[in-house]
């Protein structure tokens, strides 16, 4: 796991966007795994800037989103369909047919989840997956206790997740209690993982993810098992890391490391 600590949210977002841009420049038809929430917004803004500057082309790109609330139509302002279109898709030249987001209103959730997994495979797998982390250490909607080999499925949200997400709704009671989510196993099959975290409220979860044991109680800790996981943090989110000096040392010396 590569841990990069930067002074601000903006710098963290720029660094993560550069990793994604590097993948797209090498593979114009790359498959991107997308995340929602406030944390990846900065990354999307940076990617949009690059696109408008003529530095990135998305017309061959395919995207798969991590998750979606159950029961919210695409037009609902709190749906992840709405979030992605408003904050990213309508600002770049991605083909609508290449956008995949879990359906929160399907009539057969089990069949849809199986189809979603198959479609990812048919598209060649995910090249780079963007991730955030919940305050209890979960990734996507893989709540504590989720199997580390889990696949896309229907998931019941935990109370801390509902509480965290209540700020986006008029009332806590409006937060859906079910979601479709990619599984931890699905996420680990992406070729590169890019996780972002900012703020003091994420510091404990980040420390457990990076330096704690691999456990289903902190599903983000599964990133320790991945050969190419990059974690971008601001100073606050890195506040409880015990090996912080070493992570900084590694990044400082990385340019001089042998390449072959």
Secondary structure in CASP SS format (residue, H / E / C, confidence):
PFRMAT SS
TARGET T0000
AUTHOR 0000-0000-0000
METHOD secondary structure of the structure
MODEL  1
X C 1.00
X E 1.00
X E 1.00
X E 1.00
X E 1.00
X E 1.00
X C 1.00
X C 1.00
X H 1.00
X H 1.00
X H 1.00
X H 1.00
X H 1.00
X H 1.00
X H 1.00
X H 1.00
X H 1.00
X H 1.00
X H 1.00
X H 1.00
X H 1.00
X H 1.00
X H 1.00
X H 1.00
X H 1.00
X H 1.00
X C 1.00
X C 1.00
X C 1.00
X C 1.00
X E 1.00
X E 1.00
X E 1.00
X E 1.00
X C 1.00
X C 1.00
X C 1.00
X C 1.00
X C 1.00
X C 1.00
X H 1.00
X H 1.00
X H 1.00
X H 1.00
X H 1.00
X H 1.00
X H 1.00
X H 1.00
X H 1.00
X H 1.00
X H 1.00
X H 1.00
X C 1.00
X C 1.00
X C 1.00
X C 1.00
X C 1.00
X C 1.00
X C 1.00
X C 1.00
X C 1.00
X E 1.00
X E 1.00
X E 1.00
X E 1.00
X C 1.00
X E 1.00
X E 1.00
X E 1.00
X C 1.00
X C 1.00
X C 1.00
X C 1.00
X C 1.00
X C 1.00
X C 1.00
X C 1.00
X C 1.00
X C 1.00
X H 1.00
X H 1.00
X H 1.00
X H 1.00
X H 1.00
X H 1.00
X H 1.00
X H 1.00
X C 1.00
X H 1.00
X H 1.00
X H 1.00
X C 1.00
X C 1.00
X C 1.00
X C 1.00
X H 1.00
X H 1.00
X H 1.00
X E 1.00
X E 1.00
X C 1.00
X C 1.00
X C 1.00
X C 1.00
X C 1.00
X C 1.00
X C 1.00
X C 1.00
X H 1.00
X H 1.00
X H 1.00
X H 1.00
X H 1.00
X H 1.00
X H 1.00
X H 1.00
X H 1.00
X H 1.00
X H 1.00
X H 1.00
X H 1.00
X H 1.00
X C 1.00
X C 1.00
X C 1.00
X C 1.00
X C 1.00
X E 1.00
X E 1.00
X E 1.00
X E 1.00
X C 1.00
X C 1.00
X C 1.00
X C 1.00
X C 1.00
X C 1.00
X C 1.00
X E 1.00
X C 1.00
X C 1.00
X E 1.00
X C 1.00
X C 1.00
X C 1.00
X C 1.00
X C 1.00
X C 1.00
X C 1.00
X C 1.00
X C 1.00
X C 1.00
X E 1.00
X E 1.00
X E 1.00
X E 1.00
X C 1.00
X C 1.00
X H 1.00
X H 1.00
X H 1.00
X H 1.00
X H 1.00
X H 1.00
X H 1.00
X H 1.00
X H 1.00
X H 1.00
X C 1.00
X C 1.00
X C 1.00
X H 1.00
X H 1.00
X H 1.00
X C 1.00
X C 1.00
X C 1.00
X E 1.00
X E 1.00
X E 1.00
X E 1.00
X C 1.00
X C 1.00
X H 1.00
X H 1.00
X H 1.00
X H 1.00
X H 1.00
X C 1.00
X C 1.00
X C 1.00
X E 1.00
X E 1.00
X E 1.00
X E 1.00
X E 1.00
X E 1.00
X C 1.00
X C 1.00
X H 1.00
X H 1.00
X H 1.00
X H 1.00
X H 1.00
X H 1.00
X H 1.00
X H 1.00
X H 1.00
X H 1.00
X H 1.00
X H 1.00
X C 1.00
X C 1.00
X C 1.00
X E 1.00
X C 1.00
X C 1.00
X E 1.00
X H 1.00
X H 1.00
X H 1.00
X H 1.00
X H 1.00
X H 1.00
X H 1.00
X C 1.00
X C 1.00
X C 1.00
X E 1.00
X E 1.00
X E 1.00
X E 1.00
X E 1.00
X E 1.00
X C 1.00
X C 1.00
X C 1.00
X C 1.00
X C 1.00
X C 1.00
X C 1.00
X C 1.00
X C 1.00
X H 1.00
X H 1.00
X H 1.00
X H 1.00
X H 1.00
X H 1.00
X H 1.00
X H 1.00
X H 1.00
X H 1.00
X H 1.00
X H 1.00
X H 1.00
X C 1.00
X C 1.00
X C 1.00
X C 1.00
END
